[in-house]
C-alpha cells in the first residue's frame, strides 16, 4: 500500500493536478479581493478554497504516511506543512491577520515545480556571499548619506536635512526612481553636485548591485553542476546494476 501511494505521489499526472489546484486556489483568493465578485459568488469561492485546502492536507498526510521520519528531514516538506497549517489556523478576533496569509498557499508552487525549487535553492546557496555585498552596500550608502547631509542639508532640507532623510533619498536614487529631478534641484545652488550623484549611482547600481547578480548566477551554476553530477551518478549506478 505504501509503495502504491508513493507511486501516485510521484506520478507526473498527480503533480500536474496539484499545480492546477494551487493555481485555481490562488485565482480564487485573488477574486475574493473584489467586493462585487464576493457578493455574487462568495459561497462558490469559499467552497473552492476549502476543497483546495483539504486536497493539500490529504497530500501532506499521504507524504507523511509514505516517508515517515524522512518527511521532517526535507525542508520543502516543512515549508509545505507550515503553509497548510497556517490555513487551518483561526482567522477571527486577534488572529484575523492569518486570513490574509491564506494567499501563501500560492507559494507551494516553489516546492512543486522543480525549476522554481532550483532557483530558490540557488538563492539560499548565495546568501553567504550576498551578506558581504549587503555590508558593502550599507557602508557605501551610509558614507554617501553623511556626505550628502553635510553638503546639501541646508540647500534641500526635505531630502537631505538629516541622516535618516538622506539615507532614504539616496536609497531612492540608487533604485533609479526620479533621481534626475533630485540631482537637478540640488544643482541649482550646487552646480558640481552631478559629480556626487554620478559617482554614487555608478558605485551602487552598476557595481554593487551587479555583484548581487554575479553571486546568484554563480550559485545557480553550482546548483546545476551538482544536479547533473547526481544524475550521472544515478545513471552510472543503474548501468552497473544492468551489467
C-alpha positions in Angstrom: 0.0 0.0 0.0 2.8 2.4 0.9 4.6 1.7 -2.4 1.4 2.3 -4.4 0.8 5.6 -2.5 4.4 6.7 -3.2 4.0 5.9 -6.9 0.8 8.0 -7.1 2.5 11.0 -5.4 5.5 10.8 -7.7 3.4 10.4 -10.9 3.6 13.3 -13.3 -0.2 13.5 -13.7 -0.6 13.9 -9.9 2.0 16.6 -9.8 0.2 18.5 -12.6 -3.1 18.1 -10.7 -1.5 19.7 -7.6 -0.1 22.5 -9.7 -3.6 23.1 -11.1 -5.2 23.2 -7.7 -2.6 25.7 -6.5 -3.2 28.0 -9.5 -7.0 27.7 -9.1 -6.8 28.4 -5.4 -4.6 31.4 -5.9 -7.0 32.8 -8.5 -10.0 32.4 -6.1 -8.1 34.1 -3.3 -7.4 37.0 -5.7 -11.1 37.1 -6.7 -12.1 37.5 -3.1 -10.5 41.0 -3.1 -13.3 42.2 -5.4 -16.4 43.0 -3.4 -18.7 42.6 -6.4 -17.4 39.1 -7.1 -17.7 38.1 -3.5 -21.3 39.4 -3.3 -22.3 37.3 -6.3 -20.1 34.2 -6.0 -18.8 34.3 -2.4 -20.2 30.9 -1.5 -18.6 29.2 -4.5 -15.3 30.8 -3.8 -15.4 29.6 -0.2 -16.2 26.0 -1.3 -13.3 26.0 -3.8 -11.0 27.4 -1.1 -12.0 24.7 1.3 -11.7 21.9 -1.2 -8.2 23.0 -2.2 -7.2 23.2 1.4 -8.4 19.6 2.0 -6.6 18.4 -1.1 -3.3 19.9 0.2 -3.9 18.4 3.7 -4.6 15.0 2.1 -1.4 15.2 0.1 0.7 16.1 3.2 -0.9 13.2 5.1 0.0 10.8 2.2 3.6 12.1 2.2 3.9 11.6 6.0 2.5 8.0 5.6 5.0 7.2 2.8 8.1 9.0 4.1 7.6 8.7 7.9 10.6 10.2 9.6 12.1 11.2 6.3 9.3 13.7 6.0 10.8 16.1 8.5 14.3 15.9 7.0 13.2 17.6 3.8 13.0 21.4 4.2 10.5 21.6 1.4 8.1 19.3 3.3 8.4 21.5 6.4 7.7 24.5 4.1 4.5 22.9 2.7 3.4 21.8 6.2 3.8 25.3 7.6 1.8 26.9 4.8 -1.1 24.4 5.1 -1.0 24.7 8.9 -1.4 28.5 8.7 -4.5 28.0 6.5 -6.1 25.8 9.3 -5.4 28.4 12.0 -8.4 30.5 13.2 -8.8 33.8 11.3 -11.1 35.7 13.6 -10.6 38.0 16.5 -6.9 38.8 17.2 -5.8 36.3 14.6 -7.7 37.9 11.7 -4.3 38.7 10.0 -3.9 34.9 9.4 -6.8 35.1 7.0 -4.7 37.3 4.7 -1.9 34.7 4.9 -4.0 32.2 3.0 -2.5 33.5 -0.2 0.8 32.0 1.0 -0.6 28.7 -0.4 0.4 30.0 -3.9 4.0 29.7 -2.7 3.6 26.0 -2.8 4.5 26.2 -6.4 8.1 26.7 -5.2 8.2 23.2 -3.8 6.1 21.5 -6.5 7.7 22.9 -9.7 11.4 21.6 -9.9 12.7 24.6 -11.9 11.4 27.0 -9.2 12.8 24.8 -6.5 16.2 25.0 -8.1 16.1 28.8 -8.3 15.2 29.1 -4.6 17.9 26.6 -3.6 20.4 28.7 -5.6 19.3 31.9 -3.8 19.7 30.2 -0.4 23.2 29.0 -1.5 24.1 32.5 -2.5 23.1 34.0 0.9 26.6 33.9 2.5 28.2 35.7 -0.4 25.3 38.2 -0.6 25.7 39.1 3.1 29.2 40.5 2.4 27.8 42.6 -0.5 25.0 43.8 1.7 27.5 45.1 4.2 29.5 46.8 1.4 26.3 48.4 0.1 25.3 49.6 3.5 28.7 51.1 4.1 28.7 53.0 0.8 25.1 54.2 1.5 26.0 55.4 5.0 29.1 57.3 3.9 27.2 58.9 1.0 24.3 59.9 3.3 26.7 61.6 5.8 28.4 63.5 2.9 25.0 64.5 1.4 23.7 65.7 4.7 26.7 67.9 5.3 26.9 69.2 1.7 23.2 69.6 0.7 21.3 69.6 4.0 20.7 73.4 4.0 20.0 73.5 0.3 17.4 70.8 0.3 16.3 70.1 3.9 13.3 68.0 2.8 15.6 65.4 1.2 19.0 65.9 2.9 18.1 67.7 6.1 19.0 64.8 8.4 20.8 61.5 8.2 17.6 59.3 8.0 16.1 61.5 5.2 19.4 61.4 3.3 19.5 57.6 3.6 16.0 57.4 2.2 16.7 59.8 -0.6 19.9 58.1 -1.6 18.2 54.7 -1.5 15.6 56.1 -3.8 18.4 57.4 -6.0 20.1 54.0 -6.0 16.9 52.4 -7.4 16.8 55.0 -10.2 13.5 56.5 -9.0 13.3 60.1 -10.0 17.0 60.7 -9.3 17.3 63.1 -12.2 14.9 65.6 -10.6 16.6 65.2 -7.2 20.0 66.0 -8.7 18.7 68.9 -10.7 17.1 70.5 -7.7 20.4 70.3 -5.8 22.4 71.5 -8.8 20.5 74.9 -8.8 22.7 76.0 -5.9 25.5 73.4 -6.2 26.4 73.0 -9.9 29.0 70.4 -9.2 26.5 68.1 -7.4 26.3 66.0 -10.5 29.7 64.5 -9.7 28.4 63.2 -6.3 25.3 61.7 -7.8 27.1 60.2 -10.8 29.8 58.5 -8.6 27.1 57.3 -6.1 25.0 55.7 -8.9 28.0 54.1 -10.6 29.1 52.5 -7.3 25.7 51.3 -6.1 23.8 50.5 -9.3 26.5 49.4 -11.7 29.0 47.8 -9.3 27.4 46.6 -6.1 24.1 45.5 -7.5 25.8 43.7 -10.3 27.8 41.8 -7.7 24.5 40.5 -6.4 23.6 39.1 -9.8 27.1 37.6 -10.2 26.8 35.8 -6.8 23.3 34.4 -7.7 24.4 33.3 -11.2 27.4 31.5 -9.7 25.2 29.8 -7.1 22.8 28.7 -9.9 25.8 27.3 -11.9 26.9 25.3 -8.8 23.3 24.0 -8.3 23.1 22.8 -11.9 26.5 21.2 -11.7 25.6 19.3 -8.6 22.3 18.2 -10.1 24.0 17.0 -13.3 26.6 15.1 -11.2 23.8 13.4 -9.2 22.1 12.4 -12.4 25.3 11.0 -13.8 25.9 9.0 -10.6 22.5 7.6 -10.8 22.9 6.7 -14.4 26.2 5.0 -13.8 24.8 3.1 -10.8 21.9 1.9 -13.0 24.3 0.8 -15.7 26.4 -1.2 -13.3 23.3 -3.0 -12.0 22.2 -3.8 -15.5 25.7 -5.2 -16.3 
